Amino acid sequence: MSEDQVKAGRASAVSRKTNETDIQLSLGVDGSGEVSLETDVPFLNHMLDLFAKHGQFDLKVDARGDVDIDDHHTVEDIGICLGQALREALGDKKGIKRYASVFVPMDEALAQVVVDVSNRPHFELRGEFPAATVGSFTTELVHEFLWKLALEARITLHVIVHYGRNTHHMIEAVFKALGRALDEATLIDPRVKGVPSTKGVL
């Protein structure tokens, strides 16, 4: 990615249409937290809003899916699209900080997100949610969303929920920390020449 492209703002738009979902998603990495979310999964809307606002990402999602079956396909495919958009927006990753580790509290809950924009997809989640659902949202879908995001963005992502009692608070802390960690890791550091890797490529 050229200096002019960085100045113009790193952004990407992706779409995904299957027999299960129809998704259009755009992401601006160098944004101001402007959000437009239209999905069939209200809790995910809430979490994506937190992610974008705390990461200062401009995010637009228009998604429809087979939620009459359950939310799985919609949540999974939005994770896929977000990961693809992030990877495309970052281009060759020249000048980025690459790493970040962020703790976020949410009342009694504490979450930590550690990220390496490495071009090597890996995901770890440590911690358990006390409740199987938050409203109509199945909490196991948090893992599904984050894993597909890491896979498609080709990042190493570690999420640790250190403690908490309220499942909503715990998941909210995760998404806030995710936004802040990705914001920090993707910032352009003027001291970095080329890509931050001894390999010379990410």
N, C-alpha and C positions, 0 to 999 in steps of 0.2 A: 504494500500500500504506500502510495507516494505521500509526501508532506502535504500536498494540496488536498488529497483525499482526507487526510486526518483533520486538516483545518475545516473542511466542508462538513465533517461529521461522519463517523463510521456507522453505517446503517445497512439494513437488508430487509427484504420482504420475501416470504415464502408462502406457498399454498400446498395443501394436501387434501386430496379428495379420494375417498375410498367408499366401499359399500357401507361403512360404519360411521364415517365422519366427513365433514366438509369444513376445512379450516383455512382462513387467510390470517396471516400474522405478520406484523412489521415491528422491527426493533431498531431504535436509535441508541447506540452505546453512549454517544456524547450528547445526552439529552438533558432534560430538566424535570423528569418525572411526570410528563404528560401521559395520561392513560385513557384509553377507550376500550372497554371490555364488554363483549356480548357473547356469553357462552351459556350453555344449559346447566352449568354446575355453579350455583351461587357461591359456595364456599371457596371454590377455586378462584372465582372472580376476586373475592376478598383477599386471598393470598397473593395473587398476581399483582393486585393493586399495591399491597405492601412491598412486594419485591421491587416493583418499578419505582415507587416513590422513594424508598430507602437506597436504591441503587442509582437514582437519578437517570433512569432509562426512560426513553419514550417508547411506549408499548401500546400497540393496537392489536386486539384479537377479536375476530369474528368467527365463532365456531358453533357448529351444530353437529349433534351426534345421536347415537341410538340409546339415549338415556332411559328409554322405556325398558331396556334390558337392564342396564346399570350404567354408572358413570365411567367405567373402566376405559373403554375405547377413547372417549373424549379426553379424559385426563392424560392418558398415555400419548395420544397423538398431538396434543398441545405441547407436551414435554418434548416430543420429537421436533416439532416445528420451531420451538423456542431455541433448542440446541442448534439446529441447522442455521437459524438466523444469526445467532451469536457467532458461530464459526465463520460464516460468510462475512459478517460485519467486521470482524477483526482482521481479515485478510492474512497477510504474511506475519502479523503480530510484531512487526519491527517496533522497538521502542517501548513495549509494554513492561510493566513491573513484573508480571507473570504470577507471582505468589501473593497470597493474602490469608490472614487468619483473623477472624472476627468473632467476638462474643457479644451476644445480645440477650439481655434479660427481658422477660415479660412477666411482671408481677413475681409470682413464686417460681417461675420457670426460667431456666438458663440453657441457651443453645449456643453451640459453636460451629462455625463453618470454616473449613480450611480448603483452599483451592490452589491448584497449579494448572495454569493454562498451558498444558504440556504437549498437546497433540497425542496424548496417550490416555484413552478413556478408562477410567476406573472409578468405582463408587463404593463407599462404605457408609453405613448408617449404624450408629451405636446409640442405643436407647430404645425404650418401649413406651408406647402411648397407653395410658390407663384405660381409655375407652375405645371400643371398636368403631364407633361412629361419632361424628360431630354433626348434629342435625341429621341430614340424610347422606352426608359424605362419609364414605368408608375410609378410615384412617390408613389402612394398608396401601391406599393409592398414593400417599405421600412418597413412599419408597418407589413406586412405579414411575411417578412423575420425575423424581430427581435422578433416578437411574437412566431414564431415556434422555433427559437433558444432558447429563454427563457424557453419555455414549455419543450423541449426535454432535455435541459441541466439541468433543474430543478433549475433555478436561479431566483431571483427577480431582475428585470431589469427596471430601470426608465431612460427614455431618454427625455431630455428637450432641445428643440431648442429655445434659448432665443431670438434670432433675426437674421435677415439676409435678403438680397434682392435677391441674386442669389441662385436658388434652388440647383444647382450643388455644390456650396460652402457649403451650409447648410448640405446636405447629406454627403459630404466628411468629414466635421467636426464631424458628428455623428459616422462614421465608424472609424475614427482615435481615437476618444475618447473611443469607444467601445473596440478597441484593447488595448489601454493603461489601461483602467479600469480592464479588465479581466486579463491582465498581472499582475497588482498590486494585485488584489484580490486572485490570484492563487499562488502567490509567497510563498515559504516555509519560515516561520519565526521561527528561532531556539528557540525563547522564548516560542512558543506555544507547549504545551504538549498535545498530543492527538488532538482532534478536537476542534475548537474554539466555543464551545457551552456549556451552563450549562446543557443541556440535555444529553451530553455525546455522541451525535451522530448527524450527519448531513445527 
